Amino acid sequence: MKNNRMLPNTRMIQFRDIGDSKLGHLTPLEAEGDIPFPIRRVYYITRVPRDMTRGFHSHRQLEQVLICLHGSVKIRVKTPFEEQVVELSNPAEGLFIGHMVWREMFDFSDGAVLMVLASEHYSELDYIRCYDDYEVEAISYFQSKIEMRE
Ligand code: TYD
């Protein structure tokens, strides 16, 4: 997943991969450079059973970059109009998810480590967890974004 068209408010970011199979690999991440926002929070998701799907929410203001540090995981990103599945397995690339994109994480491989860099501290108020509420809010959000471009 590199140059394919992606959903609005999502994109893949390629990071530097310094080293090789002999030396090992190093990936540096600088806030407001590689990561397009000041990083205010980091969390990671580990030991997820194979048949578990997590997420099922969107954020109004939060921006995030998801990086799979070990193993692989699939991310379903969704707007009311379209959806896409991105597989993350390369620690030198990240999935940026911006405002009002619904996400679900599934198919975690054994030992998968999903790290998330976030633009804000944790706030439950920023979550939309009910898909019906999300649809109503997101339809008007994406329609006004399209109108602003016209
Ligand atoms: P949630 O964001 O719903 O996880 P996921 O989308 O991976 O299923 O968070 C799960 C729980 O963890 C929820 O009770 C809130 C809590 N939590 C924090 O306390 N701080 C955090 O930074 C995050 C991301 C979650």
Boltz pocket constraint, residues with backbone or C-beta under 6 A from the ligand:
constraints:
  - pocket:
      binder: B
      contacts: [[A, 41], [A, 43], [A, 45], [A, 54], [A, 55], [A, 56], [A, 57], [A, 122]]
      max_distance: 6.0
